[in-house]
Amino acid sequence: MKLKLLIILLILIFLLNGCNKEDNIYPLEFFQISNTKIENLQVDNTNKIIEEKIIDKEHSAFIFTDNENSRFKGGINLNGKSYYIGQVSMENTPVDSMGIEEIHVFGKRAVKIYGILGANYAQAFYWFVEDKLEDSIIQIDGNTMEIDLDDDDKKEIISTLGTIPETRIYMLKEGKIYASDINKSIVAKSVSLQDKDKKIFEVYFEPNKSEQYMFYKGSLIKR
C-alpha cells in the first residue's frame, strides 16, 4: 500500500510540474510466452541423479546426467511417470550455481530448476505443478528472482541477462504468462533491478548516466 501511494504521489508531482509523459512514464510492451515442450524420459537413460526434490507423493523434480555426456539435465516425476524438460546446466557447474527450489509465483505453487549454460548465461525452468502437464513449464534466460512487483500479494519474475544488463518482467495476465523486454520497450541501453526491496530499476539511456524508475500498472515511472 505504501508503494502504491508513493507512485501515485510521484505521478501527481510530474503532472503538477508540467513534465512530459514521454520523459518520465514509459509504457511497456508485453508478449505471451510459450510453454516448454517436454519428452518422456526412460529411467535407463539416466546415469546419475545429482539432486532431487520431493514435492509430494505425486510430484518430484531432479537434475541428472545421462549416458551421452556430462551436461546436467532436468527431469520431473508426475504420477509415477518421468519427463525430460531440457538442459539445466553445463559441465563442471559449481554446486551453488544450480539447484531446485520450491517457490510460489503468480499466486501458484511452483518448482524452480536453475543452472548456467555458459559465462554470464544463467537460466531457470519453472514448473507449475498444479497446471496441466503440457502447459506447466516455462524456461527463462538470465538470473531470475521472484518479487511482488505490482503489490498485489502475488510474485512476478524478473530476469536479467548479460554483462550489459537486459531485463525482462514476467507477469500473469488472464491466466496466461506474458513478458516484457524492458530494454526494447523503452529503447534503453541497460536495465537492471537495482533495489529488490524498494523495487527500483536502474536504467541507462546513454553511457555514464543512470536514472531510477519504478514499475506501476504496466509502465516504468521515473523516480
C-alpha angles and dihedrals in degrees: 000000000000090000092053092050091049093052092047089051091051091051091051091050091052092050094047091049091051094241117171116250090225091059098048113019121055117186111215125227115228130198131188115252128217127243121247115258114235132203135208111264123211115214089225089066094062116090101181135358107226098182135356132190118199108209099177138317092293102037136054137149129208145180116222147164122229137205094270103065144334097265117125114244135188131237140171134206118216124175092338096312126108126220134189115227102178145274111324102184144355127257118289093018112171112250094242092054096066136037150118127270136180110227144156118237132161085012090295136113108251145168120224117207111186142174144134130274097190145330109328089356113115124164141178140202119215117204116195098203097197096052126089110283096244091050099038107089133063128177121215128191119222138029106318134204133175120227137154094251099171097038095243096126090254122101124236127198125250119192128188124191135183139020087274094050121243112186133197133189119214118200139169113242121178091338095310129100116241131184135203122204097213096194092056095039095056098024094240126160094217135012129177138158101255101180119025095190096049091034094230122161122208110218131188117196089169133014119283094007114100126186130190124231137178129208118243129163096335096319140090113237123198113246 
